[in-house]
Amino acid sequence: MEQPFFVHPDIKKAETLPASFYRSQAVFEEVKEKVFTQCWQFVGDMKLLPFEKYAHPFWYLEHFVNEPLVLVKEAEDQIHCLSNVCTHRGNLVVQQAGKQRGLNCMYHGRRFGLDGAFQHMPEFSNAVDFPRPCEGLTSFPIERWGDFLFVGLNPTFKFSSIIEKMNERIGFLPLSNFKLDSSLSRDYLVNANWALYCDNYLEGFHIPFVHPDLNETLDYGSYKTELYDHMSLQIGYADEGVECFDFPEGHPDFGKKVAAYYYWVYPNMMFNFYPWGLSINLVQPISPNRTKVKFISYVLDYEKVEVGAGALLDKVEREDEFVVEGVQKGISSRFYKRGRFSPSREQGVHHFQRMLSERISI
């Protein structure tokens, strides 16, 4: 019997995920456990941890997975990601960011080291078989890429492999010189399923129809998609007179006019590199038909912000939202079941939906 969410590996034969995938609360909950607890998430940069012995509490995908964690900078080369839940009675250990000699629960005085190891608990001298190995705070994987920090609860792939692949093309850029610009960063609320938003991002097929300004900067005929394990890359080549990257000799795209690199990392992160810098897009589920999209901008060259494919990002986002919200309304139809993929233009969407179909069994 064929699985209801099966997506054929041959894009020429494949049908898309069915409409029910994007509407079902049960599927939404399964995605939470089988996709978002087994991946990596961008949590910020090293400015979150300005000093040694500094702790920064946060929520892993707040309002969705909603797992309380804490980043701790024990020393310059020692950064930990720990559970922020006391192993005694479940109180949050670190209530606010700041310098810490150790991690101390204010409820009953349980103490942990900056690495999460259990240290002391008052009034437990008569407890049998105490302390056990589980008394310490759970530690979670953390990866650093330049100043960028990524964590996972139980990731099923190495983020280092993602970094290595991206560095093949953007490794020549001085990431340490990219500066966070809050004035160019913003959150958007989209009335659509998170995966529909990703579907839309993962193809340039819609650009001539939805984004007239962006289409004037890109050579649509040369637009290219490359697929990798747990990620994909869309390369936007520049039209005549459009700002593009200045590549060093030996670069894979040396001699080519590239206006943008659009990296998608499974399941919900986008890293958009332009000559002016980087726009990180984080697609965060809220409900089956509601999503928050965070745009975080890191600028390298302010003179290039308003030119080329990386200009007018807010306008492009609004255009995308209009289309994606229309699709969310359309898939509620009794008569729409599932569609087909364009073999020449929707390789990234097929790649993404294949990964989801392999993880969802309802």
C-alpha positions as CSV (number, residue, x, y, z in Angstrom):
1,M,0.0,0.0,0.0
2,E,1.4,3.4,-1.0
3,Q,2.1,5.9,1.8
4,P,-0.2,8.9,1.7
5,F,2.7,11.3,1.6
6,F,4.9,9.3,-0.8
7,V,6.9,11.5,-3.3
8,H,8.4,9.6,-6.1
9,P,12.3,9.9,-6.4
10,D,12.0,10.6,-10.1
11,I,10.8,14.2,-10.5
12,K,9.5,13.4,-14.0
13,K,7.0,11.0,-12.4
14,A,6.5,12.5,-9.0
15,E,3.4,14.1,-7.5
16,T,3.7,16.8,-4.9
17,L,2.7,16.3,-1.2
18,P,-1.1,16.2,-0.9
19,A,-3.1,19.2,0.3
20,S,-3.7,17.3,3.6
21,F,-0.1,17.6,4.5
22,Y,-0.4,21.4,4.9
23,R,-3.8,21.3,6.6
24,S,-3.6,18.6,9.2
25,Q,-2.9,19.3,12.9
26,A,-1.8,15.7,13.4
27,V,0.8,16.1,10.6
28,F,1.9,19.4,12.1
29,E,2.6,17.7,15.4
30,E,4.5,14.8,13.8
31,V,6.6,17.3,11.9
32,K,7.5,19.0,15.2
33,E,8.9,15.7,16.6
34,K,10.3,14.0,13.5
35,V,11.7,17.0,11.7
36,F,12.3,20.0,14.0
37,T,13.8,18.1,16.9
38,Q,16.2,16.3,14.6
39,C,17.7,19.3,12.8
40,W,19.9,22.4,13.4
41,Q,18.7,25.9,14.1
42,F,20.4,29.3,13.9
43,V,20.3,31.0,17.3
44,G,22.3,34.1,16.8
45,D,25.9,35.2,16.8
46,M,28.7,35.6,19.4
47,K,27.4,39.0,20.5
48,L,24.9,36.9,22.6
49,L,28.0,35.9,24.7
50,P,30.1,39.0,25.1
51,F,32.2,37.8,28.0
52,E,33.6,34.6,29.5
53,K,31.4,33.0,32.2
54,Y,28.4,34.5,30.5
55,A,25.0,32.7,30.1
56,H,22.2,33.5,27.6
57,P,18.9,31.7,28.1
58,F,16.6,31.2,25.1
59,W,13.8,29.0,23.7
60,Y,14.5,26.5,20.9
61,L,11.8,27.4,18.3
62,E,9.6,29.3,20.8
63,H,5.8,28.7,20.5
64,F,6.5,25.5,18.5
65,V,9.1,23.1,19.9
66,N,9.4,25.5,22.8
67,E,12.4,23.8,24.5
68,P,14.2,26.0,27.2
69,L,18.0,26.1,26.6
70,V,20.9,28.2,27.7
71,L,24.1,29.1,25.9
72,V,27.1,29.4,28.2
73,K,30.6,30.8,27.3
74,E,32.8,29.1,29.9
75,A,36.0,30.3,28.2
76,E,36.9,31.8,24.8
77,D,37.0,28.4,23.1
78,Q,34.5,26.7,25.4
79,I,30.8,27.3,24.5
80,H,28.1,25.0,25.7
81,C,24.4,24.6,24.9
82,L,22.6,23.1,27.9
83,S,19.1,22.4,29.1
84,N,17.8,25.3,31.2
85,V,15.7,23.0,33.3
86,C,16.8,22.1,36.9
87,T,17.0,18.4,37.4
88,H,15.5,18.6,40.8
89,R,12.0,20.0,40.3
90,G,12.1,21.5,36.8
91,N,12.5,25.2,37.5
92,L,14.3,27.3,34.9
93,V,17.9,27.7,36.0
94,V,19.0,30.9,34.2
95,Q,16.3,33.5,34.3
96,Q,18.1,36.3,32.4
97,A,21.3,36.8,30.5
98,G,24.4,37.8,32.4
99,K,27.7,36.8,34.0
100,Q,27.6,33.7,36.0
101,R,30.1,32.1,38.4
102,G,28.1,28.9,38.1
103,L,24.5,27.9,37.2
104,N,22.4,28.1,40.4
105,C,18.7,27.2,40.6
106,M,17.0,29.9,42.8
107,Y,14.2,27.5,43.8
108,H,16.1,25.1,46.2
109,G,19.8,26.0,45.6
110,R,20.9,23.2,43.3
111,R,24.2,24.2,41.7
112,F,25.8,23.2,38.3
113,G,29.1,24.1,36.7
114,L,29.2,26.2,33.6
115,D,29.5,23.0,31.7
116,G,26.3,21.7,33.2
117,A,27.9,19.2,35.6
118,F,26.1,18.7,38.9
119,Q,28.0,20.3,41.8
120,H,25.9,20.5,45.0
121,M,22.4,20.2,46.4
122,P,21.4,21.2,50.0
123,E,19.5,18.8,52.3
124,F,20.2,15.7,50.2
125,S,22.9,14.1,52.5
126,N,20.5,11.3,53.4
127,A,19.3,10.6,49.9
128,V,20.2,7.1,48.6
129,D,22.1,6.7,45.4
130,F,22.7,10.4,45.0
131,P,23.9,12.1,43.0
132,R,23.3,10.0,39.9
133,P,24.8,10.8,36.4
134,C,21.5,12.3,35.3
135,E,21.6,15.1,37.9
136,G,23.6,17.3,35.6
137,L,22.1,19.5,32.9
138,T,21.7,17.8,29.5
139,S,24.2,19.1,26.9
140,F,23.2,19.6,23.3
141,P,25.3,19.9,20.1
142,I,26.5,23.3,19.1
143,E,28.3,24.5,16.0
144,R,30.0,27.7,15.2
145,W,30.5,29.2,11.7
146,G,32.5,32.4,12.0
147,D,30.5,34.3,14.7
148,F,27.2,32.4,13.8
149,L,25.9,29.8,16.3
150,F,23.7,26.8,15.6
151,V,22.3,24.3,18.0
152,G,20.3,21.0,17.7
153,L,18.4,18.9,20.1
154,N,19.0,15.6,18.4
155,P,20.3,16.4,14.9
156,T,20.6,13.5,12.4
157,F,23.3,15.1,10.3
158,K,26.5,17.1,10.9
159,F,26.3,20.8,10.4
160,S,30.0,20.9,9.6
161,S,29.1,19.2,6.2
162,I,26.7,22.2,5.5
163,I,29.4,24.7,6.4
164,E,31.9,22.9,4.2
165,K,29.6,23.0,1.2
166,M,28.7,26.6,1.6
167,N,32.3,27.6,2.0
168,E,33.1,26.2,-1.4
169,R,31.4,29.3,-2.9
170,I,31.2,32.0,-0.2
171,G,34.3,31.1,1.8
172,F,36.1,34.0,0.1
173,L,33.8,36.5,1.9
174,P,35.1,38.0,5.2
175,L,32.2,36.7,7.4
176,S,33.9,38.2,10.5
177,N,33.3,41.7,8.9
178,F,29.6,41.2,8.4
179,K,27.7,43.4,10.9
180,L,24.2,42.8,12.2
181,D,21.8,45.6,11.2
182,S,18.6,45.6,13.3
183,S,17.1,48.3,11.1
184,L,17.2,46.0,8.1
185,S,15.9,43.0,10.1
186,R,12.3,42.3,10.8
187,D,9.7,39.6,11.5
188,Y,6.8,38.7,9.2
189,L,3.6,36.8,10.1
190,V,2.4,34.7,7.2
191,N,-1.0,33.1,7.1
192,A,0.2,29.9,5.6
193,N,1.9,26.6,6.5
194,W,5.6,26.8,7.0
195,A,6.3,24.2,4.3
196,L,4.4,26.2,1.7
197,Y,6.7,29.1,2.4
198,C,9.7,26.9,1.9
199,D,8.2,25.4,-1.3
200,N,7.9,28.9,-2.7
201,Y,11.5,29.8,-1.8
202,L,12.9,26.7,-3.3
203,E,12.1,27.5,-6.9
204,G,12.8,30.5,-9.2
205,F,9.9,29.4,-11.5
206,H,7.6,32.0,-10.0
207,I,10.0,35.0,-10.3
208,P,8.9,36.3,-13.7
209,F,5.2,36.1,-12.6
210,V,5.4,37.3,-9.0
211,H,8.5,39.5,-8.7
212,P,8.8,42.0,-11.6
213,D,11.6,44.1,-10.0
214,L,13.7,41.1,-9.1
215,N,13.1,39.6,-12.5
216,E,14.8,42.7,-14.1
217,T,18.0,42.0,-12.2
218,L,18.3,38.2,-12.8
219,D,18.9,36.3,-16.0
220,Y,16.0,33.9,-15.6
221,G,17.2,31.6,-18.5
222,S,20.4,30.9,-16.6
223,Y,18.9,30.4,-13.1
224,K,20.3,27.3,-11.6
225,T,19.5,24.9,-8.8
226,E,22.1,22.5,-7.2
227,L,21.0,19.8,-4.7
228,Y,23.0,18.4,-1.8
229,D,22.4,16.4,1.3
230,H,20.1,18.4,3.6
231,M,20.5,21.5,1.6
232,S,20.2,23.1,-1.9
233,L,21.6,26.1,-3.7
234,Q,19.9,28.4,-6.2
235,I,22.2,30.6,-8.2
236,G,20.9,33.9,-9.5
237,Y,22.9,35.1,-12.4
238,A,23.0,38.9,-13.1
239,D,21.5,40.6,-16.0
240,E,23.6,43.3,-17.8
241,G,24.6,46.2,-15.6
242,V,23.5,44.5,-12.3
243,E,25.7,44.4,-9.2
244,C,27.4,41.0,-8.9
245,F,30.1,39.3,-6.8
246,D,33.8,40.0,-7.5
247,F,35.3,36.5,-7.4
248,P,39.0,35.7,-6.8
249,E,40.7,33.4,-9.3
250,G,40.1,29.8,-8.6
251,H,36.6,30.4,-7.4
252,P,34.1,27.8,-8.9
253,D,32.2,30.7,-10.5
254,F,35.1,32.9,-11.5
255,G,34.3,34.8,-14.7
256,K,30.5,34.4,-14.1
257,K,28.1,37.2,-13.2
258,V,26.4,36.0,-10.0
259,A,24.0,38.4,-8.4
260,A,22.9,36.1,-5.5
261,Y,23.5,32.7,-3.8
262,Y,20.3,31.4,-2.2
263,Y,21.2,28.6,0.2
264,W,18.4,26.5,1.8
265,V,19.3,24.3,4.8
266,Y,16.9,21.6,5.9
267,P,14.2,22.1,7.0
268,N,13.6,25.9,7.5
269,M,16.8,28.1,7.2
270,M,17.7,30.3,4.2
271,F,21.1,32.0,3.8
272,N,20.9,34.6,1.0
273,F,24.3,36.0,0.0
274,Y,24.4,39.2,-2.0
275,P,27.3,41.6,-2.8
276,W,26.1,43.8,0.1
277,G,26.1,40.9,2.7
278,L,23.8,38.3,4.0
279,S,20.0,37.9,4.7
280,I,19.2,35.0,7.0
281,N,15.6,33.9,6.8
282,L,14.2,31.6,9.6
283,V,10.9,30.0,8.9
284,Q,9.2,29.2,12.2
285,P,6.0,27.3,12.4
286,I,3.2,28.5,14.7
287,S,0.2,26.5,13.5
288,P,-0.8,24.5,10.4
289,N,-1.8,27.7,8.7
290,R,0.4,30.4,10.4
291,T,4.1,31.0,10.3
292,K,6.6,33.6,11.5
293,V,9.5,34.4,9.2
294,K,12.5,36.2,10.7
295,F,14.7,38.3,8.3
296,I,18.1,38.9,9.9
297,S,20.5,41.2,7.9
298,Y,24.3,41.2,8.2
299,V,25.8,43.9,6.1
300,L,29.3,43.9,4.5
301,D,29.0,46.9,2.1
302,Y,26.2,49.5,2.8
303,E,26.8,51.2,-0.6
304,K,25.4,48.0,-2.3
305,V,22.3,47.5,-0.1
306,E,19.9,49.2,-2.4
307,V,21.1,47.8,-5.7
308,G,20.9,44.5,-7.5
309,A,19.1,41.3,-6.5
310,G,19.5,42.0,-2.8
311,A,17.5,45.3,-3.0
312,L,13.8,45.7,-2.2
313,L,13.7,42.6,0.1
314,D,10.6,43.8,1.9
315,K,8.7,44.2,-1.4
316,V,9.8,40.8,-2.6
317,E,8.7,39.3,0.8
318,R,5.3,40.9,0.5
319,E,4.9,39.5,-3.0
320,D,5.8,36.0,-1.8
321,E,3.4,36.3,1.2
322,F,0.5,37.2,-1.1
323,V,1.1,34.1,-3.3
324,V,1.8,31.7,-0.5
325,E,-1.3,32.8,1.5
326,G,-3.3,32.3,-1.7
327,V,-2.0,28.8,-2.0
328,Q,-3.0,28.1,1.7
329,K,-6.5,29.2,0.8
330,G,-6.6,27.1,-2.4
331,I,-5.5,23.9,-0.8
332,S,-8.6,23.9,1.4
333,S,-10.6,23.1,-1.7
334,R,-12.4,19.8,-1.8
335,F,-11.2,19.3,-5.3
336,Y,-7.5,19.9,-5.1
337,K,-5.5,16.9,-4.1
338,R,-1.9,17.2,-5.3
339,G,0.0,18.5,-8.3
340,R,3.1,17.7,-10.4
341,F,6.6,19.1,-10.5
342,S,8.3,21.0,-13.3
343,P,11.4,18.8,-14.0
344,S,13.4,21.8,-15.2
345,R,12.4,24.4,-12.6
346,E,11.2,22.7,-9.4
347,Q,14.1,20.4,-8.4
348,G,14.6,22.2,-5.1
349,V,10.9,21.8,-4.1
350,H,11.0,18.1,-5.1
351,H,14.2,17.6,-3.1
352,F,12.6,19.2,0.0
353,Q,9.3,17.3,-0.3
354,R,11.1,14.0,-0.7
355,M,12.9,14.6,2.6
356,L,9.6,15.4,4.4
357,S,7.8,12.4,2.9
358,E,10.5,10.1,4.2
359,R,9.9,11.3,7.7
360,I,6.1,11.5,8.0
361,S,4.1,8.4,8.2
362,I,0.6,9.4,9.3
